Amino acid sequence: MKRICPKCGAGYELTEVKTTVRDKDSLECNFCNETLIKWNGASFWVIKEVIKKPDKSK
Ligand SMILES: [Zn+2]
């Protein structure tokens, strides 16, 4: 799934990974640490690809 950082505008392609162990329950932006996605349960999300760099207009 695609996810756009609400803070800096970076775009990510995320992929879901099934697991039997609960680990992290949120994923943060690589550039500004804004939370991109939160979840519960026996799967988690990882950044597959950065598809858009942050907007640097400001
Ligand atoms: Zn960001």
PDB file of the backbone (N, CA, C, O) and the ligand in Angstrom, with CONECT records:
HET     ZN  A 101       1
ATOM      1  N   MET A   1       0.835  -1.193   0.000  1.00  0.00           N
ATOM      2  CA  MET A   1       0.000   0.000   0.000  1.00  0.00           C
ATOM      3  C   MET A   1       0.868   1.239   0.000  1.00  0.00           C
ATOM      4  O   MET A   1       1.982   1.230   0.523  1.00  0.00           O
ATOM      5  N   LYS A   2       0.353   2.304  -0.588  1.00  0.00           N
ATOM      6  CA  LYS A   2       1.076   3.573  -0.583  1.00  0.00           C
ATOM      7  C   LYS A   2       0.707   4.376   0.649  1.00  0.00           C
ATOM      8  O   LYS A   2      -0.426   4.326   1.128  1.00  0.00           O
ATOM      9  N   ARG A   3       1.689   5.120   1.154  1.00  0.00           N
ATOM     10  CA  ARG A   3       1.457   5.960   2.323  1.00  0.00           C
ATOM     11  C   ARG A   3       2.249   7.249   2.150  1.00  0.00           C
ATOM     12  O   ARG A   3       3.445   7.218   1.857  1.00  0.00           O
ATOM     13  N   ILE A   4       1.588   8.361   2.330  1.00  0.00           N
ATOM     14  CA  ILE A   4       2.271   9.647   2.234  1.00  0.00           C
ATOM     15  C   ILE A   4       2.428  10.213   3.643  1.00  0.00           C
ATOM     16  O   ILE A   4       1.463  10.280   4.404  1.00  0.00           O
ATOM     17  N   CYS A   5       3.630  10.614   3.978  1.00  0.00           N
ATOM     18  CA  CYS A   5       3.866  11.226   5.282  1.00  0.00           C
ATOM     19  C   CYS A   5       3.091  12.532   5.384  1.00  0.00           C
ATOM     20  O   CYS A   5       3.257  13.414   4.541  1.00  0.00           O
ATOM     21  N   PRO A   6       2.234  12.672   6.418  1.00  0.00           N
ATOM     22  CA  PRO A   6       1.427  13.895   6.547  1.00  0.00           C
ATOM     23  C   PRO A   6       2.256  15.117   6.918  1.00  0.00           C
ATOM     24  O   PRO A   6       1.790  16.248   6.781  1.00  0.00           O
ATOM     25  N   LYS A   7       3.460  14.903   7.378  1.00  0.00           N
ATOM     26  CA  LYS A   7       4.274  16.017   7.865  1.00  0.00           C
ATOM     27  C   LYS A   7       5.234  16.557   6.800  1.00  0.00           C
ATOM     28  O   LYS A   7       5.282  17.762   6.554  1.00  0.00           O
ATOM     29  N   CYS A   8       6.000  15.651   6.168  1.00  0.00           N
ATOM     30  CA  CYS A   8       7.026  16.131   5.232  1.00  0.00           C
ATOM     31  C   CYS A   8       6.707  15.798   3.779  1.00  0.00           C
ATOM     32  O   CYS A   8       7.398  16.279   2.880  1.00  0.00           O
ATOM     33  N   GLY A   9       5.691  14.995   3.524  1.00  0.00           N
ATOM     34  CA  GLY A   9       5.277  14.710   2.167  1.00  0.00           C
ATOM     35  C   GLY A   9       6.012  13.574   1.483  1.00  0.00           C
ATOM     36  O   GLY A   9       5.791  13.320   0.298  1.00  0.00           O
ATOM     37  N   ALA A  10       6.894  12.876   2.218  1.00  0.00           N
ATOM     38  CA  ALA A  10       7.579  11.730   1.636  1.00  0.00           C
ATOM     39  C   ALA A  10       6.569  10.624   1.329  1.00  0.00           C
ATOM     40  O   ALA A  10       5.614  10.416   2.077  1.00  0.00           O
ATOM     41  N   GLY A  11       6.794   9.922   0.223  1.00  0.00           N
ATOM     42  CA  GLY A  11       5.902   8.839  -0.168  1.00  0.00           C
ATOM     43  C   GLY A  11       6.573   7.495  -0.001  1.00  0.00           C
ATOM     44  O   GLY A  11       7.748   7.329  -0.327  1.00  0.00           O
ATOM     45  N   TYR A  12       5.816   6.535   0.512  1.00  0.00           N
ATOM     46  CA  TYR A  12       6.369   5.201   0.750  1.00  0.00           C
ATOM     47  C   TYR A  12       5.469   4.134   0.161  1.00  0.00           C
ATOM     48  O   TYR A  12       4.247   4.274   0.130  1.00  0.00           O
ATOM     49  N   GLU A  13       6.094   3.068  -0.305  1.00  0.00           N
ATOM     50  CA  GLU A  13       5.361   1.847  -0.602  1.00  0.00           C
ATOM     51  C   GLU A  13       5.609   0.919   0.578  1.00  0.00           C
ATOM     52  O   GLU A  13       6.752   0.561   0.862  1.00  0.00           O
ATOM     53  N   LEU A  14       4.535   0.526   1.267  1.00  0.00           N
ATOM     54  CA  LEU A  14       4.648  -0.331   2.448  1.00  0.00           C
ATOM     55  C   LEU A  14       4.191  -1.739   2.110  1.00  0.00           C
ATOM     56  O   LEU A  14       3.335  -1.944   1.250  1.00  0.00           O
ATOM     57  N   THR A  15       4.778  -2.701   2.801  1.00  0.00           N
ATOM     58  CA  THR A  15       4.381  -4.079   2.597  1.00  0.00           C
ATOM     59  C   THR A  15       4.125  -4.741   3.939  1.00  0.00           C
ATOM     60  O   THR A  15       4.849  -4.505   4.907  1.00  0.00           O
ATOM     61  N   GLU A  16       3.087  -5.575   3.993  1.00  0.00           N
ATOM     62  CA  GLU A  16       2.696  -6.230   5.241  1.00  0.00           C
ATOM     63  C   GLU A  16       3.446  -7.543   5.389  1.00  0.00           C
ATOM     64  O   GLU A  16       3.570  -8.316   4.439  1.00  0.00           O
ATOM     65  N   VAL A  17       3.947  -7.782   6.600  1.00  0.00           N
ATOM     66  CA  VAL A  17       4.679  -9.009   6.889  1.00  0.00           C
ATOM     67  C   VAL A  17       3.956  -9.755   7.994  1.00  0.00           C
ATOM     68  O   VAL A  17       3.680  -9.193   9.054  1.00  0.00           O
ATOM     69  N   LYS A  18       3.652 -11.013   7.748  1.00  0.00           N
ATOM     70  CA  LYS A  18       2.994 -11.831   8.771  1.00  0.00           C
ATOM     71  C   LYS A  18       4.035 -12.344   9.759  1.00  0.00           C
ATOM     72  O   LYS A  18       5.144 -12.719   9.380  1.00  0.00           O
ATOM     73  N   THR A  19       3.656 -12.351  11.018  1.00  0.00           N
ATOM     74  CA  THR A  19       4.565 -12.842  12.044  1.00  0.00           C
ATOM     75  C   THR A  19       3.755 -13.478  13.165  1.00  0.00           C
ATOM     76  O   THR A  19       2.561 -13.214  13.310  1.00  0.00           O
ATOM     77  N   THR A  20       4.400 -14.297  13.938  1.00  0.00           N
ATOM     78  CA  THR A  20       3.726 -14.892  15.094  1.00  0.00           C
ATOM     79  C   THR A  20       4.048 -14.125  16.369  1.00  0.00           C
ATOM     80  O   THR A  20       3.472 -14.374  17.428  1.00  0.00           O
ATOM     81  N   VAL A  21       4.978 -13.191  16.243  1.00  0.00           N
ATOM     82  CA  VAL A  21       5.413 -12.441  17.420  1.00  0.00           C
ATOM     83  C   VAL A  21       5.019 -10.982  17.257  1.00  0.00           C
ATOM     84  O   VAL A  21       5.233 -10.389  16.200  1.00  0.00           O
ATOM     85  N   ARG A  22       4.458 -10.419  18.278  1.00  0.00           N
ATOM     86  CA  ARG A  22       4.160  -8.988  18.222  1.00  0.00           C
ATOM     87  C   ARG A  22       5.431  -8.206  18.480  1.00  0.00           C
ATOM     88  O   ARG A  22       6.136  -8.430  19.464  1.00  0.00           O
ATOM     89  N   ASP A  23       5.701  -7.301  17.592  1.00  0.00           N
ATOM     90  CA  ASP A  23       6.923  -6.514  17.712  1.00  0.00           C
ATOM     91  C   ASP A  23       6.524  -5.046  17.776  1.00  0.00           C
ATOM     92  O   ASP A  23       5.666  -4.675  18.577  1.00  0.00           O
ATOM     93  N   LYS A  24       7.121  -4.224  16.963  1.00  0.00           N
ATOM     94  CA  LYS A  24       6.712  -2.821  16.907  1.00  0.00           C
ATOM     95  C   LYS A  24       5.264  -2.722  16.476  1.00  0.00           C
ATOM     96  O   LYS A  24       4.763  -3.600  15.772  1.00  0.00           O
ATOM     97  N   ASP A  25       4.592  -1.673  16.886  1.00  0.00           N
ATOM     98  CA  ASP A  25       3.212  -1.500  16.456  1.00  0.00           C
ATOM     99  C   ASP A  25       2.981  -0.175  15.740  1.00  0.00           C
ATOM    100  O   ASP A  25       1.849   0.287  15.592  1.00  0.00           O
ATOM    101  N   SER A  26       4.076   0.418  15.303  1.00  0.00           N
ATOM    102  CA  SER A  26       3.938   1.603  14.460  1.00  0.00           C
ATOM    103  C   SER A  26       5.199   1.736  13.607  1.00  0.00           C
ATOM    104  O   SER A  26       6.247   1.167  13.912  1.00  0.00           O
ATOM    105  N   LEU A  27       5.060   2.504  12.538  1.00  0.00           N
ATOM    106  CA  LEU A  27       6.187   2.722  11.633  1.00  0.00           C
ATOM    107  C   LEU A  27       6.336   4.223  11.418  1.00  0.00           C
ATOM    108  O   LEU A  27       5.365   4.927  11.136  1.00  0.00           O
ATOM    109  N   GLU A  28       7.572   4.698  11.558  1.00  0.00           N
ATOM    110  CA  GLU A  28       7.800   6.140  11.461  1.00  0.00           C
ATOM    111  C   GLU A  28       8.488   6.507  10.149  1.00  0.00           C
ATOM    112  O   GLU A  28       9.197   5.699   9.548  1.00  0.00           O
ATOM    113  N   CYS A  29       8.261   7.736   9.730  1.00  0.00           N
ATOM    114  CA  CYS A  29       8.900   8.301   8.550  1.00  0.00           C
ATOM    115  C   CYS A  29      10.420   8.319   8.727  1.00  0.00           C
ATOM    116  O   CYS A  29      10.920   8.674   9.795  1.00  0.00           O
ATOM    117  N   ASN A  30      11.142   7.940   7.692  1.00  0.00           N
ATOM    118  CA  ASN A  30      12.611   7.946   7.736  1.00  0.00           C
ATOM    119  C   ASN A  30      13.186   9.352   7.861  1.00  0.00           C
ATOM    120  O   ASN A  30      14.298   9.533   8.356  1.00  0.00           O
ATOM    121  N   PHE A  31      12.433  10.335   7.418  1.00  0.00           N
ATOM    122  CA  PHE A  31      12.980  11.682   7.309  1.00  0.00           C
ATOM    123  C   PHE A  31      12.607  12.584   8.477  1.00  0.00           C
ATOM    124  O   PHE A  31      13.402  13.436   8.875  1.00  0.00           O
ATOM    125  N   CYS A  32      11.400  12.410   9.034  1.00  0.00           N
ATOM    126  CA  CYS A  32      10.957  13.341  10.081  1.00  0.00           C
ATOM    127  C   CYS A  32      10.393  12.636  11.316  1.00  0.00           C
ATOM    128  O   CYS A  32       9.990  13.298  12.272  1.00  0.00           O
ATOM    129  N   ASN A  33      10.361  11.303  11.308  1.00  0.00           N
ATOM    130  CA  ASN A  33       9.869  10.517  12.449  1.00  0.00           C
ATOM    131  C   ASN A  33       8.386  10.646  12.738  1.00  0.00           C
ATOM    132  O   ASN A  33       7.924  10.212  13.793  1.00  0.00           O
ATOM    133  N   GLU A  34       7.633  11.234  11.822  1.00  0.00           N
ATOM    134  CA  GLU A  34       6.183  11.226  11.960  1.00  0.00           C
ATOM    135  C   GLU A  34       5.669   9.790  11.812  1.00  0.00           C
ATOM    136  O   GLU A  34       6.191   9.021  11.005  1.00  0.00           O
ATOM    137  N   THR A  35       4.646   9.433  12.593  1.00  0.00           N
ATOM    138  CA  THR A  35       4.079   8.092  12.473  1.00  0.00           C
ATOM    139  C   THR A  35       3.319   7.944  11.157  1.00  0.00           C
ATOM    140  O   THR A  35       2.420   8.727  10.850  1.00  0.00           O
ATOM    141  N   LEU A  36       3.697   6.924  10.387  1.00  0.00           N
ATOM    142  CA  LEU A  36       3.052   6.675   9.095  1.00  0.00           C
ATOM    143  C   LEU A  36       1.854   5.759   9.233  1.00  0.00           C
ATOM    144  O   LEU A  36       0.825   5.965   8.589  1.00  0.00           O
ATOM    145  N   ILE A  37       1.990   4.737  10.084  1.00  0.00           N
ATOM    146  CA  ILE A  37       0.931   3.742  10.213  1.00  0.00           C
ATOM    147  C   ILE A  37       1.063   3.071  11.568  1.00  0.00           C
ATOM    148  O   ILE A  37       2.168   2.878  12.073  1.00  0.00           O
ATOM    149  N   LYS A  38      -0.073   2.716  12.150  1.00  0.00           N
ATOM    150  CA  LYS A  38      -0.104   1.939  13.393  1.00  0.00           C
ATOM    151  C   LYS A  38      -0.939   0.692  13.167  1.00  0.00           C
ATOM    152  O   LYS A  38      -1.815   0.673  12.302  1.00  0.00           O
ATOM    153  N   TRP A  39      -0.674  -0.334  13.931  1.00  0.00           N
ATOM    154  CA  TRP A  39      -1.427  -1.571  13.741  1.00  0.00           C
ATOM    155  C   TRP A  39      -1.460  -2.366  15.042  1.00  0.00           C
ATOM    156  O   TRP A  39      -0.759  -2.063  16.007  1.00  0.00           O
ATOM    157  N   ASN A  40      -2.296  -3.383  15.026  1.00  0.00           N
ATOM    158  CA  ASN A  40      -2.379  -4.339  16.123  1.00  0.00           C
ATOM    159  C   ASN A  40      -2.386  -5.735  15.525  1.00  0.00           C
ATOM    160  O   ASN A  40      -2.831  -5.929  14.394  1.00  0.00           O
ATOM    161  N   GLY A  41      -1.894  -6.708  16.280  1.00  0.00           N
ATOM    162  CA  GLY A  41      -2.012  -8.087  15.832  1.00  0.00           C
ATOM    163  C   GLY A  41      -0.740  -8.668  15.288  1.00  0.00           C
ATOM    164  O   GLY A  41       0.329  -8.063  15.354  1.00  0.00           O
ATOM    165  N   ALA A  42      -0.880  -9.865  14.745  1.00  0.00           N
ATOM    166  CA  ALA A  42       0.281 -10.665  14.382  1.00  0.00           C
ATOM    167  C   ALA A  42       0.745 -10.407  12.958  1.00  0.00           C
ATOM    168  O   ALA A  42       0.912 -11.334  12.166  1.00  0.00           O
ATOM    169  N   SER A  43       0.948  -9.156  12.651  1.00  0.00           N
ATOM    170  CA  SER A  43       1.591  -8.793  11.396  1.00  0.00           C
ATOM    171  C   SER A  43       2.131  -7.391  11.574  1.00  0.00           C
ATOM    172  O   SER A  43       1.706  -6.665  12.474  1.00  0.00           O
ATOM    173  N   PHE A  44       3.048  -7.013  10.739  1.00  0.00           N
ATOM    174  CA  PHE A  44       3.566  -5.659  10.838  1.00  0.00           C
ATOM    175  C   PHE A  44       3.887  -5.123   9.451  1.00  0.00           C
ATOM    176  O   PHE A  44       3.869  -5.860   8.465  1.00  0.00           O
ATOM    177  N   TRP A  45       4.177  -3.842   9.391  1.00  0.00           N
ATOM    178  CA  TRP A  45       4.422  -3.188   8.114  1.00  0.00           C
ATOM    179  C   TRP A  45       5.863  -2.714   8.038  1.00  0.00           C
ATOM    180  O   TRP A  45       6.421  -2.216   9.016  1.00  0.00           O
ATOM    181  N   VAL A  46       6.449  -2.875   6.876  1.00  0.00           N
ATOM    182  CA  VAL A  46       7.800  -2.375   6.657  1.00  0.00           C
ATOM    183  C   VAL A  46       7.804  -1.502   5.393  1.00  0.00           C
ATOM    184  O   VAL A  46       6.949  -1.630   4.516  1.00  0.00           O
ATOM    185  N   ILE A  47       8.798  -0.618   5.339  1.00  0.00           N
ATOM    186  CA  ILE A  47       8.948   0.210   4.148  1.00  0.00           C
ATOM    187  C   ILE A  47       9.615  -0.616   3.060  1.00  0.00           C
ATOM    188  O   ILE A  47      10.757  -1.050   3.212  1.00  0.00           O
ATOM    189  N   LYS A  48       8.914  -0.828   1.982  1.00  0.00           N
ATOM    190  CA  LYS A  48       9.451  -1.587   0.856  1.00  0.00           C
ATOM    191  C   LYS A  48      10.291  -0.676  -0.032  1.00  0.00           C
ATOM    192  O   LYS A  48      11.350  -1.065  -0.525  1.00  0.00           O
ATOM    193  N   GLU A  49       9.800   0.532  -0.222  1.00  0.00           N
ATOM    194  CA  GLU A  49      10.473   1.447  -1.136  1.00  0.00           C
ATOM    195  C   GLU A  49      10.065   2.873  -0.813  1.00  0.00           C
ATOM    196  O   GLU A  49       8.908   3.148  -0.492  1.00  0.00           O
ATOM    197  N   VAL A  50      11.034   3.778  -0.904  1.00  0.00           N
ATOM    198  CA  VAL A  50      10.707   5.209  -0.815  1.00  0.00           C
ATOM    199  C   VAL A  50      10.403   5.681  -2.226  1.00  0.00           C
ATOM    200  O   VAL A  50      11.270   5.658  -3.099  1.00  0.00           O
ATOM    201  N   ILE A  51       9.176   6.106  -2.444  1.00  0.00           N
ATOM    202  CA  ILE A  51       8.772   6.469  -3.806  1.00  0.00           C
ATOM    203  C   ILE A  51       8.790   7.971  -4.031  1.00  0.00           C
ATOM    204  O   ILE A  51       8.701   8.431  -5.169  1.00  0.00           O
ATOM    205  N   LYS A  52       8.905   8.739  -2.951  1.00  0.00           N
ATOM    206  CA  LYS A  52       8.963  10.194  -3.099  1.00  0.00           C
ATOM    207  C   LYS A  52       9.745  10.779  -1.931  1.00  0.00           C
ATOM    208  O   LYS A  52       9.465  10.479  -0.770  1.00  0.00           O
ATOM    209  N   LYS A  53      10.712  11.602  -2.244  1.00  0.00           N
ATOM    210  CA  LYS A  53      11.486  12.271  -1.200  1.00  0.00           C
ATOM    211  C   LYS A  53      10.664  13.403  -0.589  1.00  0.00           C
ATOM    212  O   LYS A  53       9.705  13.875  -1.199  1.00  0.00           O
ATOM    213  N   PRO A  54      11.037  13.838   0.611  1.00  0.00           N
ATOM    214  CA  PRO A  54      10.270  14.924   1.245  1.00  0.00           C
ATOM    215  C   PRO A  54      10.304  16.201   0.422  1.00  0.00           C
ATOM    216  O   PRO A  54      11.262  16.473  -0.301  1.00  0.00           O
ATOM    217  N   ASP A  55       9.231  16.979   0.550  1.00  0.00           N
ATOM    218  CA  ASP A  55       9.210  18.316  -0.049  1.00  0.00           C
ATOM    219  C   ASP A  55      10.146  19.216   0.746  1.00  0.00           C
ATOM    220  O   ASP A  55      10.058  19.298   1.971  1.00  0.00           O
ATOM    221  N   LYS A  56      11.031  19.880   0.042  1.00  0.00           N
ATOM    222  CA  LYS A  56      12.005  20.734   0.728  1.00  0.00           C
ATOM    223  C   LYS A  56      11.778  22.205   0.400  1.00  0.00           C
ATOM    224  O   LYS A  56      12.717  23.000   0.380  1.00  0.00           O
ATOM    225  N   SER A  57      10.540  22.551   0.148  1.00  0.00           N
ATOM    226  CA  SER A  57      10.235  23.922  -0.242  1.00  0.00           C
ATOM    227  C   SER A  57      10.325  24.885   0.936  1.00  0.00           C
ATOM    228  O   SER A  57      10.444  26.094   0.736  1.00  0.00           O
ATOM    229  N   LYS A  58      10.268  24.356   2.184  1.00  0.00           N
ATOM    230  CA  LYS A  58      10.340  25.242   3.339  1.00  0.00           C
ATOM    231  C   LYS A  58      11.571  24.921   4.190  1.00  0.00           C
ATOM    232  O   LYS A  58      11.801  25.568   5.212  1.00  0.00           O
TER     233      LYS A  58
HETATM  234 ZN    ZN A 101       8.002  12.568   7.110  1.00  0.00          ZN2+
END
